[in-house]
Amino acid sequence: QLQASGGGLVQSGGSLRLSCVASRRTSSNNAMGWFRQAPGQDREFVASISWNGASTLYDDSVKGRFTISRDNTKGTVYLQMSSLKVEDAAVYFCATARSSYSGRRRSDYLYWGQGTLVTVSS
């Protein structure tokens, strides 16, 4: 139900845009989020957006560099990543929240995509 794409290899300081296509039936009234997981690390919250895009949340580590957005007509949520750092390298997962308003906890999310790999070289 969730298909993430857009990952790849980028140099430090570069940019990438991730996309996540969701079933409109399951996502148009739900908040959406992005998480990431580096090797040997727990999956961590990156950003989330409310059902109508009016409210967003960011982890402090990405605030000012990443922007989450959504287009409900396309059933798609985006994560624009700029000024990438080596420590941003991870598998990025999109997820559909249980409610219309977003949260930071993994338990706030019901459906998960398969992940897309972001590699950042120094």
Secondary structure, DSSP 8 states (H G I E B T S, - for coil): -EEEE--EEEETT--EEEEEEE-HHHHTTS-EEEEEE-TTS--EEEEEE-TTSS-EEE-TTTTTTEEEEEETTTTEEEEEE-S--GGG-EEEEEEEESSSS--SSGGGEEEE---EEEEEE-
